[in-house]
Structure formats: structure tokens, C-alpha cells
Amino acid sequence: MGSFERVDFFTDLSLVDDPYPYFDYLRSQGSVTRLPHRNVVAVTGHEEALAVLNDAQTFSSAVAVGGPIPDLPFVPQGDDISAQLEEYREQMYAYGAIVTMDGARHAKSRALLMRLFTPSRLKKNEEFILGQADRQIDEFIGQGRFELLKQYASPFALLVIADLLGLSESDRKTFRDQAFEVPQQMGADAQVESSAAEFFGFVFNYFEEYISSRREQPTGDILTDLAIARYPDGSLPEVADVAWVAAFLFGAGQDTTARLLSACLQVLGERPDLQSLLRADPGRIPDFIEEALRMDGAVKHAARLALRSTRIGGVDIPAGTVVSLFYGACNRDPRKFENPNEFRLGRPNVKEHLGFGRGAHTCAGAALARAEVRVSLERMLQRMDDIRIAEAFHGKPGQRRFSHEPTYVLRGLKELHLEFTRAGGGG
């Protein structure tokens, strides 16, 4: 454990593939502990994380995306920096993203976002999900092997979000092509300025132009509804604000689903017993997904900024401190989850994990992501037998090799190669 004493979690790539020993070390120092770098306090306790997430008056989401990177554009002064933050807010990293908003501004943007998640729209979208799952599987079912991220999870999730937003077939193809070009243009060690950031920029520009044109010439499609939608107070949002909402949903929505699918399939590829159980009783797939979220969720780090001097878990938190919420640690807090490092199907309190956050910023697309993953697993388990990790790419059991994306915010495999036997010899 001593080797972790001076580790900088935000730059040390050795923590990318397996951050859990580091999280265990932090927890051994206390559920809340100050890190040696960057004016950061780390939270590894489930109870303490909930206290932060549910107190939006004390803890701002302005640093939610990057945490302590980049540095604040001001030097915090005094025991209440609320006024300072508002003065410099537009200089903050990812200022326009809904995840970095607070208070009334966040509530207005979230209300706009939720217009896309009406029951009728979600029901129609789930019909698309079912069909798209089979169409995606059709592309490789005859091969007996596939790479999950590129051949299924990423294009599938992208097209589901595109359907929810009502994009045309040509635009869907453009987005799919662009999504696969971006990672090849980025350096392997890119962190904050990741491939996702470049793709997000492309998506934002598209939606900004689209929303602007639909306000001038409404066409009656879903994006027109979003373009002309008003805030609850009756005011008309700026075009850029609407574009941020659409682009965030498009980028974050597909990313979360793809990562969750890879976590689920990695477990199933190692556990034929669980495959058999879920095939026999598909009704247990939702519980399986929740445990995968707890064990290896897509977000391993979120951050808040202390607006006022306070205390968490007995630790003093001066105003201006970045509070790092290590979800990957909180979801394995032994005070909350019995035998937390064990994948346990049927865990009674599994839904209390923080895989989709909590509080005002609970993931708006959580229900959609769960539906996408549930349907995907149902169709894969029905159409494929003996799903297994491809040893040629990942090594033999006990000697597995998996590479994860080099970012401290998200948790996701770079690739997952799987092999299978076609169920019943047919489709």
C-alpha cells in the first residue's frame, strides 16, 4: 500500500486497467481523505458520497467533468466562494454541458432534456432497440466471433440515440462513420482532451446548425420539437443551449451503454454458469445488469466543488476544494455491500449503487441504457451459446489481458473479443 502514497490518480496510467487496489488503499485511509496533489479530497464511502450528491447547495457540479483538471480560473478566497464561481463560471471547463450546471439553470436544461424521454417516445424507441439488436447481431452471427465495442455496442448505442432524436438515415451514417474515425486521430495517452471530446465537438456543431435551421423552417420532426421547445418559465432557450442538450445526450448516451455492455459481456464471457442461469430465466437479467453497474460501472470518478467550508466524514473541507467521488470505490464499500468484490447475482440492496449517480444529476437516460443492455443480453443469449473470451486476444483464464481507455473519469474496455457457438445452428 505504501506505493500509493504519492500516486497522482489523475495522471498515473498504471491505475487505468485496475484502479481497485488504489481505491482499497484510499479506503484504508478513511472514507474521506485528502490527496497529496491538486487540492483534492477523495470520497470512497457510499454514505459520504450520497451526502455530497444530495447537497447541491454546498457542492457545485461546475467541476463535474474534469474534476481538478484544468485548474480553477480563480484563486478561492474565504469560506464561501459562491460569488467567485458565478463570476468565473463561463471560463470553467465544459461550461455549457448540463452535467456542470447548478440550480435553476440546470433545472431548466434538464426539463428540456426530459422532453425526449416521454413514455410514448421511449416505447417507440424500445421497439427500435429490439429490431436494431438483431440487425447488429446479424452482421457477425455467421462468424462465431466478434469484437463487442466496434461490431455491436458502439454502433448499436449510437443508432438507438439517433432514433430517439429522429435523425435521418443519411445523418445516422455520417455519425457512425465519424465515431469510428475520431479514435484513430487521437494519441493513445490522451486523457482530458480525449477522443470523446473531439467527437462531441463534431456532434455539437451538427446540432447547433440543425436546431438553428429548424427554428427558421420547422419540419415537424423530433428535433424540431426540441428546437422550438421552451423552458418551464416560457422563455425560449438559446440555440447553443439546445445544441448542448442534444449533443450531450447523443455523446453520453451511447458511451454509457457501450461501456455497460462491455462490463456485462466480460462477466458472462468468464462465467458460463451465469450464462446458463440467465438463459433459463431471462427475468433475472435486470438484476445482473445492476450488479455489473455496481462492480464495474461506466463512471469511476465524478467531482464537485465545495462552495462553502464544511465537513464530510469528519474531514474539514475548505471552500474551493475539489471533492472527488470515486464511484468505483463507493460501490464496493464493505459498510454498504457485503463481500463487495464478489459478483453476486440477487444482492438484495444492489440498486443502491451509484452507477448512474444520485441527486439532481441522476443520469436522465438511465432507463434507456438499462433497456438497451437488457434487450442486447436477451438477444445475444438467445442467439448465441457458449459465449467466451477469445484467448487469442485476451489470454487464457488466469492470464487475461484487458486494456481500458486511458481516462480517469470513465471506466471502459478498449476492446472485448468474444467467441460463441451459434444457437441451434440457426439465427
Sequence and secondary structure as in RCSB ss.txt:
>XXXX:A:sequence
MGSFERVDFFTDLSLVDDPYPYFDYLRSQGSVTRLPHRNVVAVTGHEEALAVLNDAQTFSSAVAVGGPIPDLPFV
PQGDDISAQLEEYREQMYAYGAIVTMDGARHAKSRALLMRLFTPSRLKKNEEFILGQADRQIDEFIGQGRFELLK
QYASPFALLVIADLLGLSESDRKTFRDQAFEVPQQMGADAQVESSAAEFFGFVFNYFEEYISSRREQPTGDILTD
LAIARYPDGSLPEVADVAWVAAFLFGAGQDTTARLLSACLQVLGERPDLQSLLRADPGRIPDFIEEALRMDGAVK
HAARLALRSTRIGGVDIPAGTVVSLFYGACNRDPRKFENPNEFRLGRPNVKEHLGFGRGAHTCAGAALARAEVRV
SLERMLQRMDDIRIAEAFHGKPGQRRFSHEPTYVLRGLKELHLEFTRAGGGG
>XXXX:A:secstr
 GGGTT  TTT GGGSS  HHHHHHHHHT SEEE SSTTEEEE  HHHHHHHHT TTTEESTTTTTTTSS  SS 
  SSB HHHHHHHGGGSTTTTSGGG  HHHHHHHHHHHHGGG HHHHHHHHHHHHHHHHHHHHTTTTTTEEEHII
IIIHHHHHHHHHHHHT  HHHHHHHHHHHHHHHHHS TT  SS HHHHHHHHHHHHHHHHHHHHHHS  SSHHHH
HHH   TTS    HHHHHHHHHHHHHHHHHHHHHHHHHHHHHHHH HHHHHHHHH GGGHHHHHHHHHHHH SB 
 EEEEESB EEETTEEE TT EEEE HHHHTT TTTSSSTTS  TT TTGGGS TT  GGG  TTHHHHHHHHHH
HHHHHHHHEEEEEE HHHH STTS    B S SSB  BS  EEEEEEGGG  
